[in-house]
Amino acid sequence: MNKTFWIIVVSTLILVTGIFFVFGKRQSNDEVVFWTLQMSDFAPYIKNVIADFEKENPEIKIKWVDVPFSEGEKRTLASVLSDNPPDLVNLNPDFSATLAHKGALYEIPQPELEQFNTEILKSLEYDGKIFSIPWYATSAITIYNKALLQKSGVNVPETYSQVAQFAPIVKARTLSYIILPNLTENDTMLKILNKYGVASSSLVSSEKSVEVFDMFKYLYSKDLIPKESITMTLQEALEKYMSGNIVLLNAGANFLNMIKENAPLTYSNTDVAPQIKGELGQNDFSLMNFVIPLRAKHKNDALKFALYLTNEKNQLELAKLTGVLAVNKKALKNEFYTNYTEDDLFAKARVISASQLNKIQPVYKTQRGQKDINNIMNVATQKILLDEDTTENILKKVAKDWKSIEE
């Protein structure tokens, strides 16, 4: 009898374990796996959005994984090419385009994207299709020292041509430089060229491109921009601004916090204006988005959750927490992005920055071999400003080398 009893017990345990394994595994597979890039500081917000979504959609469960920014691309590439990728991944548009080029992403039906800023959506098109969902944006503004500008007797420059025009006046009257443009940091020079319509291998050696480079060469050779313009980063330019060595800083509105905390006297003389433009009149911006891997198991649920994350309510809440710009059309019409008083510098910066998203075309889009293109451009910029050869000769070589990367 004891033997029979233990056989029944063991059989029951095996059966229960099997049921638990099957249903436990099924439950795990039914979760929508959601990856973000270094958003742990905003965990309460993310968790609340997930909880609200699950309450409204009890049949869908979200599993959130926050990935360190430094590991984002490596881990994402490995996962999306596997048989078990996450369902929704937070990436930048550059790497998203790389994955789209590899055929690793799910195409987002364009009627599902009507809630987003039209200009932003255009920037995400790849071969006429869209493979990502915008999440949030930033757009640099001009931060300037009112006291130094007033002493100079000039207005805030609106274009790079005006920067060149005002630079000698500013230097003579204030002994400060008008700007430190960080010309060899990442793709800075390419974005400037894009504002003149010449950021391509076929146009980089054009007459207009030579004109743009020669403008900066003139400023550099006449000591009207700092010699560090070909070596320093934006963070170092911030230091120059806070110490009063430069009058303008082209940076995100979040830099106002750093100025206020670290240089209160400079902050008391600080105001903001739209970012400096080129001939085409468009603005630079940065974007973070979501992608759905082609091999994801829960594409529809992932898309539904992504659209929930980016609805008007959740966009505004994230913006107020972080200072980023919403990309939802209704959110951008909210008074948070349309109204400010002159005594609220942060609100003024936010409104200016948000309005710039309505004029961002044509956008400079990342290309295959972008890091190599950036390196070629940055080396060429240094050679041109240091007068190692004529601008025309250097840019002809750039065009040739850039073309070889595309082929």
C-alpha positions in Angstrom: 0.0 0.0 0.0 2.9 2.4 0.8 4.5 1.6 -2.5 1.2 2.3 -4.4 0.8 5.6 -2.4 4.3 6.8 -3.3 3.8 5.9 -7.0 0.6 8.0 -7.0 2.4 10.9 -5.2 5.4 10.9 -7.6 3.2 10.6 -10.7 1.1 13.6 -9.4 4.3 15.6 -8.8 5.5 14.8 -12.3 2.2 15.8 -13.8 2.0 19.1 -11.8 5.6 19.9 -12.7 4.9 19.3 -16.4 1.7 21.5 -16.3 3.7 24.2 -14.5 6.5 24.0 -17.0 4.2 24.2 -20.0 2.0 27.0 -18.7 5.0 28.8 -17.1 6.8 28.7 -20.4 3.7 29.9 -22.3 3.2 32.7 -19.9 6.8 33.8 -20.4 6.5 33.6 -24.2 3.3 35.6 -24.0 5.1 38.6 -22.5 6.0 41.6 -24.7 9.7 42.1 -24.0 10.4 45.8 -24.1 14.0 47.2 -24.1 15.0 50.8 -23.3 18.4 52.5 -23.3 19.5 53.7 -19.9 16.1 54.9 -18.7 16.5 53.5 -15.1 16.4 57.0 -13.6 12.8 57.2 -14.8 11.8 53.8 -13.7 8.7 55.1 -11.8 7.4 56.7 -15.0 8.0 53.6 -17.1 6.5 51.2 -14.6 3.4 53.4 -14.2 2.9 53.5 -18.0 3.3 49.7 -18.1 0.8 49.3 -15.3 -1.8 51.5 -16.9 -1.4 49.8 -20.2 -1.8 46.3 -18.7 -4.9 47.5 -16.8 -6.4 48.7 -20.1 -5.1 45.6 -22.0 -5.3 42.7 -19.4 -4.5 40.2 -22.2 -1.0 41.8 -22.7 1.9 41.6 -20.3 5.0 43.8 -20.6 8.4 42.8 -19.5 10.7 45.8 -19.3 14.5 45.5 -19.6 16.7 48.6 -19.3 20.0 48.2 -21.3 23.1 50.3 -20.6 23.6 52.8 -23.4 27.1 51.6 -24.1 25.8 48.1 -24.8 22.7 49.0 -26.7 23.9 48.5 -30.3 25.9 45.4 -29.6 23.1 43.6 -27.6 20.4 44.8 -30.0 22.3 43.5 -33.1 22.8 40.1 -31.5 19.2 39.8 -30.4 17.4 41.0 -33.5 19.2 38.4 -35.6 18.4 35.6 -33.2 15.2 33.5 -33.0 14.1 35.1 -29.8 14.5 38.9 -30.0 12.8 41.5 -27.8 9.5 42.7 -29.2 10.1 46.5 -28.9 13.5 48.1 -28.7 14.5 51.8 -28.0 17.2 52.9 -30.5 18.6 56.0 -32.3 17.5 56.4 -35.9 21.1 55.9 -37.2 21.3 52.3 -35.9 17.6 51.7 -36.7 18.5 52.6 -40.4 21.4 50.1 -40.3 19.0 47.3 -39.1 16.4 48.3 -41.7 19.1 48.0 -44.3 19.9 44.5 -43.1 16.2 43.6 -43.4 15.9 42.9 -39.7 13.0 45.2 -38.9 9.2 45.0 -39.1 7.7 47.7 -41.4 5.3 50.0 -39.4 2.0 50.5 -41.2 2.0 54.2 -41.9 -1.8 54.7 -41.1 -0.8 53.8 -37.5 1.5 56.8 -37.3 -0.9 59.6 -37.8 -0.4 60.9 -34.2 3.1 62.0 -34.9 4.7 65.2 -36.1 4.8 65.0 -40.0 8.3 66.4 -40.3 9.6 63.8 -37.8 7.9 61.0 -39.7 9.5 62.1 -43.0 12.9 61.9 -41.4 12.3 58.2 -40.5 11.5 57.1 -44.1 13.8 54.5 -45.5 13.2 53.6 -49.2 9.7 55.2 -48.8 8.9 52.9 -45.9 9.0 53.5 -42.1 10.6 50.9 -39.8 10.5 52.8 -36.5 8.2 54.7 -34.2 9.4 58.1 -32.8 9.6 58.4 -29.0 11.2 61.8 -28.2 13.4 64.5 -29.7 15.8 67.3 -28.9 16.6 70.4 -31.0 19.5 72.7 -30.2 18.9 76.4 -29.6 21.2 79.4 -29.4 22.2 80.2 -25.8 23.8 83.7 -25.7 25.3 86.2 -23.3 23.1 89.3 -23.3 25.7 91.6 -21.7 28.4 90.6 -24.2 26.1 90.9 -27.2 24.8 94.3 -26.1 28.4 95.5 -25.7 29.1 94.2 -29.2 26.1 96.3 -30.6 24.9 93.4 -32.8 21.9 91.2 -32.9 21.8 87.5 -32.3 23.0 86.0 -35.6 20.3 83.9 -37.3 22.7 82.3 -39.9 26.3 81.2 -40.2 26.8 84.1 -42.7 25.8 86.5 -40.0 28.1 84.7 -37.5 31.0 85.4 -39.9 29.8 89.0 -40.4 29.5 89.8 -36.7 32.6 87.9 -35.5 35.2 90.7 -36.0 32.8 93.2 -34.3 32.3 91.0 -31.3 36.0 90.2 -30.9 37.0 93.9 -31.2 34.4 95.2 -28.7 34.4 92.4 -26.1 37.7 90.5 -26.6 35.5 87.4 -26.6 34.9 85.0 -29.5 31.5 84.9 -31.0 31.3 81.1 -30.9 33.3 77.8 -30.6 31.6 75.7 -33.3 33.1 72.2 -32.5 33.7 71.5 -36.2 35.3 68.1 -35.8 33.0 66.6 -33.2 31.0 63.6 -34.6 29.1 64.8 -37.7 28.9 68.6 -36.9 30.4 69.7 -40.2 28.1 67.4 -42.2 25.1 68.9 -40.5 26.3 72.4 -41.2 26.8 71.4 -44.9 23.3 69.9 -44.9 22.0 73.4 -44.1 23.4 74.5 -47.4 22.2 71.4 -49.3 25.7 70.0 -50.0 26.0 67.1 -47.5 26.6 64.3 -50.1 29.5 62.7 -51.8 28.5 64.2 -55.1 28.2 67.7 -53.8 30.8 67.9 -51.1 33.4 69.3 -53.5 30.9 71.7 -55.1 31.4 75.5 -55.3 28.8 76.0 -52.5 30.6 73.5 -50.2 34.0 75.2 -50.8 32.3 78.5 -49.9 31.1 77.1 -46.6 34.5 75.7 -45.7 36.2 78.9 -46.7 33.9 80.9 -44.4 35.1 78.9 -41.4 38.7 78.9 -42.7 38.5 82.7 -42.8 37.2 82.9 -39.2 39.9 80.5 -38.0 42.8 82.2 -39.8 41.8 85.6 -38.5 41.5 84.3 -34.9 37.7 85.1 -34.9 36.9 81.6 -33.6 39.1 79.8 -31.1 41.9 77.5 -32.3 40.2 74.8 -30.2 37.3 74.8 -32.7 39.0 71.8 -34.4 39.7 69.8 -31.3 37.2 70.7 -28.5 33.8 69.1 -27.7 30.5 70.7 -26.9 31.1 70.1 -23.2 34.3 72.1 -23.5 32.5 74.9 -25.4 30.1 75.0 -22.5 33.1 75.8 -20.2 34.1 78.6 -22.5 30.6 80.0 -22.5 30.3 79.9 -18.7 33.6 81.7 -18.3 32.6 84.5 -20.8 35.1 83.5 -23.5 32.4 83.0 -26.1 29.2 84.8 -26.7 27.0 82.1 -28.3 26.6 78.4 -27.5 24.6 76.2 -29.9 23.3 73.5 -27.5 20.3 71.8 -26.1 18.0 73.6 -23.6 19.2 71.1 -20.9 22.5 73.0 -20.9 20.7 75.9 -19.2 20.6 73.8 -16.0 24.4 73.4 -16.0 25.0 77.1 -16.6 22.6 78.0 -13.8 24.2 75.6 -11.3 27.9 76.2 -12.3 28.0 79.8 -13.4 25.1 81.8 -11.8 26.6 85.2 -12.9 26.7 84.1 -16.5 23.3 82.6 -16.2 21.9 86.0 -15.0 23.1 87.4 -18.3 21.9 84.5 -20.5 19.0 84.4 -23.0 18.0 82.1 -25.8 17.1 82.3 -29.4 16.5 79.9 -32.4 19.5 77.8 -33.5 21.8 79.1 -36.2 20.7 78.2 -39.7 22.1 77.9 -43.2 20.7 78.9 -46.6 17.9 76.3 -46.5 16.5 77.5 -43.2 16.0 74.1 -41.6 16.9 73.0 -38.0 19.0 70.2 -36.7 17.4 67.8 -34.2 18.1 64.5 -32.5 15.6 61.7 -32.1 15.1 58.4 -30.2 12.7 55.9 -31.5 11.3 52.3 -31.1 11.8 49.4 -33.6 10.1 46.1 -33.8 12.4 43.2 -34.9 11.1 41.3 -37.9 11.5 38.1 -35.8 9.6 39.4 -32.8 6.8 37.1 -31.7 4.3 39.8 -30.6 4.5 42.5 -33.3 0.9 43.7 -33.0 1.0 43.9 -29.2 4.4 45.7 -29.3 3.1 48.3 -31.8 0.0 48.8 -29.6 2.2 49.4 -26.5 4.6 51.7 -28.5 1.6 53.9 -29.6 0.4 54.0 -26.0 3.8 55.1 -24.8 3.8 57.9 -27.3 0.2 59.1 -26.9 -0.4 62.7 -25.8 -0.7 62.1 -22.1 2.4 59.9 -21.8 4.5 62.2 -24.0 3.7 65.2 -22.0 4.5 63.4 -18.7 7.8 62.2 -20.0 8.7 65.7 -21.4 8.0 67.3 -18.0 10.1 64.8 -16.2 13.1 64.9 -18.6 13.1 68.1 -20.6 12.9 66.2 -24.0 10.6 67.2 -26.8 7.4 65.3 -27.5 6.8 64.1 -31.1 3.1 63.6 -30.7 1.2 66.2 -32.7 -1.4 66.9 -30.0 1.2 67.1 -27.3 3.2 69.7 -29.2 0.1 71.9 -29.4 -0.2 71.8 -25.6 0.4 75.1 -23.8 3.5 73.5 -22.3 5.1 73.9 -25.8 3.4 77.0 -26.9 3.3 79.5 -24.0 6.0 81.1 -21.9 6.7 84.3 -20.0 9.9 86.3 -20.4 11.0 85.6 -16.9 10.9 81.8 -17.4 14.0 81.1 -19.5 13.5 77.3 -19.4 10.0 77.6 -20.8 11.2 80.0 -23.5 13.9 77.6 -24.5 11.4 74.7 -24.6 8.9 76.6 -26.8 11.6 77.7 -29.2 13.1 74.2 -29.4 9.7 72.5 -30.0 8.7 75.0 -32.7 11.9 74.1 -34.6 10.6 70.5 -35.2 8.2 72.0 -37.8 11.1 72.9 -40.0 13.7 70.1 -40.1 13.6 69.1 -43.8 15.8 68.2 -45.6 17.4 66.0 -42.9 20.9 64.6 -43.1 20.4 60.9 -42.9 23.0 58.4 -41.7 24.6 56.3 -44.5 26.4 53.1 -44.7 29.9 53.6 -43.3 28.9 56.7 -41.5 31.7 56.6 -38.9 34.2 56.4 -41.7 32.5 59.3 -43.5 32.6 61.4 -40.3 36.4 60.6 -39.9 37.1 61.7 -43.5 35.2 64.9 -43.0 36.7 65.7 -39.7 40.3 65.2 -41.0 39.5 67.3 -44.0 38.1 70.1 -41.9 41.3 70.2 -39.9 43.4 70.3 -43.0 41.4 73.1 -44.6 41.4 75.3 -41.5 45.2 74.6 -41.0 45.7 75.6 -44.6 47.6 72.4 -45.5 46.3 72.6 -49.1 43.6 74.4 -51.1 40.0 73.8 -50.0 39.2 72.6 -53.5 41.9 69.9 -53.6 41.1 68.6 -50.1 37.4 68.4 -50.9 38.0 66.6 -54.2 39.8 63.9 -52.2 37.0 63.8 -49.7 34.5 63.3 -52.5 36.5 60.4 -53.9 37.0 58.7 -50.6 33.4 59.2 -49.6 32.3 57.7 -52.9 34.4 54.6 -52.4 32.7 54.0 -49.0 29.3 54.1 -50.8 30.3 51.6 -53.5 
